[in-house]
């Protein structure tokens, strides 16, 4: 396996929240996923979260959480591509309305305590998206209305997952400052350098 080709392919790839968070969580998993392109199937929780997310923003009749729909303004899966100095960033906000400057991210979890105000206030994905909107549109982060919508889910007794109460969801509003976003931008740049250094020394198959 040619390390130079692997690194060249990786360097051309834009940085996403998923890649950053996986590197911070487990460098070895990051190598498998983003250097070696070994895609692993999502676990049951992630898979069901995707199923739920696919129905949100399509109107009450199709939504698995109908009462959440009135809050999901703007474009579903809003795509963003921006450059942070020389590095391209990519992101997909669950819902974003540029006119009203309202951004919604939706999360599911079996842990009822997974999301609270403190967790939302420090969640890097929202900071990254606020940074990307600042870089792309010039929108000051303080002007954004940022929301994280938490939908509790459970395992079924005989397999699979479900939403036990389709009327239950928890909305957390949060804010970001320009200072916080720019600091996060510096963290992204540092992390990218750390990724490159690690990719040059980590043991790869047949390298």
N, C-alpha and C positions, 0 to 999 in steps of 0.2 A: 504494500500500500504506500503510495507516494505522498509523504507528508506535505510537500510543497503544493501539490494539487489540492489536497484537502483544505489547506489553509487558504489557498487562493479562492476556492469555491466559497468557503465560509466568509472570507473578508468581503465578498461581493454581496452577501446577504444582508438585508436591512435588520436592524435590531428591534425586537419586539419586547413587550412586557414579559411575555412567556419565557423568552430566552434569558432575559436578565434575572427573573425570579428563579428560574431553574438553576442558573449558575450560582446564585447566592445560597440556594437550598442544598444542592449536591453537584459538585464539579464533575464527578464521574458520570452522573446521569446526563449532565450537559454535554459531555464528550460523546456519549452514545447517541443522543438525540440530534445535536447540532453539528458535530464534526463528522460522525459516522453515518448519520441519517438513518439510524435504526428507530423506526417509529413503533411505539408500543401502544396497544389498544388502551383506551381510557378505562379507568375503573368504573364500577357501577354508579358511583355518585356523580362523577364527571359526565358520564354518558347520559344519565337522567337529567342532569343540569342542562345539557345541550338540548335535550328534547323539550324541556320547559322553555328554554330561551328561544327556541325556534318558533314557538307559538305566541310569544309576547310582541306587542306592537302590531298585531294583525286584526285587532278589533275584538270585542267581547265574545262573539260567537266562536272564534277560533282559539282564544286565549285560555290557557290552563289556570290563569289568575285573572278572571274578568274584571274585578274591581280595580286592578292596578292599571288598566288600560288608559284611563283618563289622564294619568300622569305622564305617559310615555309619548311626549311630544317630539316632533322632528323625525329625522331619517333613521331607520333601523339599520344597524351594522354600518355606522358612519365611518368611512375609510379615510385614514389620514396618512400621508407620506410627507415628511419634512426632514430637512437636513439640520443636524446639530454639528456646526462647523463642517467637517468633511464626511461625517458619518450619517447615513440615511436611517431614519427611524420610521417604523410602521406601527399603526394601531387601528383597532376597530372598536369604536365606542358603541355600546349596545344601542343607545339612542342619543342623537344630538340634534338640536335645533339651533343653527347659527344665528337666526334672526332674533330669537329670544334668549340665546346664550344659555340654554338649559341642557345639561348632560345627565343621563341616567345610566347607571351600571346595575345589572341584576345578578344576584348571587343566590344559590341554593346551598343548603347544608343540613345534615342530620343533627348537628350540634346546635342547640337552641342558643348557646352562649357564644357561637362563632363570631357573630357580628354585634358590636355595640358602638357607641359614639366614639370612644377612644380608638378602636380598631379602624373605623372609617376615617377618622381625622388623620391617621398616620398611614393609610393604605397607599402604597407607591404607585399603583396603577392609575389612580385618580390624579396624583401629582404629575405623572408622566403625560397623561392626556391633556391636562391643563397647560403643561409646558409646550406640548405640540401645537395646541390651539394658539398659544402666544406666539410661537415661532412662525406659524403659517398665516394667521389672520391678524396678528397684532393685538388680539383681545387680551386685556389685562386680566390676570386670574381672579382678582377681586370682583370682576364684573360677571363671572360665571356663576350659575346656579348649579351646584354639583349635588347629585343624589346617589345613594346606594340603596337599592331595594333588596331586602333579604326575605327569601321565601323558605320557610321550614319544610323539610321533606322527611319521610320515614321509610324504613324497610317494611315491605309487606311480610306477613307471617309465612306465606308460602312462596316467597321469592319475588324479586323485582322491587321497585320503589314506587311511591306515590306521594301526592300532596294530601294529607289528611283533612285539611280545611282550606279549600280553594279561595276562601275569603280572607285568609290570614296572610299578611305580609307586614314587614316593618320597614319604614322609610327613614333613612338617616340623611339629613342635609349636612354638608360640610363645606369648608372654604379652603382656598389655597392663596398664598401671597406670591408676588413676583419673586421675592427673595427665596422662598421655599422652592419654587420651580427652578430657578437658576442654580440653586444648590443641588437639586436633584439632577440637573443637566451635568454638573461637574461630576456627580457620582456615576452617571452613565458613562462619561468619558473615561473615568478611572477604571470602571469595571471592564470596559472594552479593552483597555490596555492589559488588565489582569487576565482577561480571556486569552488575548494573543500570547502573552507570556506563558500561560499554562498550556496552551495548545502546542507550543514549541518544545515543551519538556515532557509532557505526559506520554506514557507508553501507549503506542497505537499498534494494532495488529500488523505484523510484518514490517514495522518501521524501525 
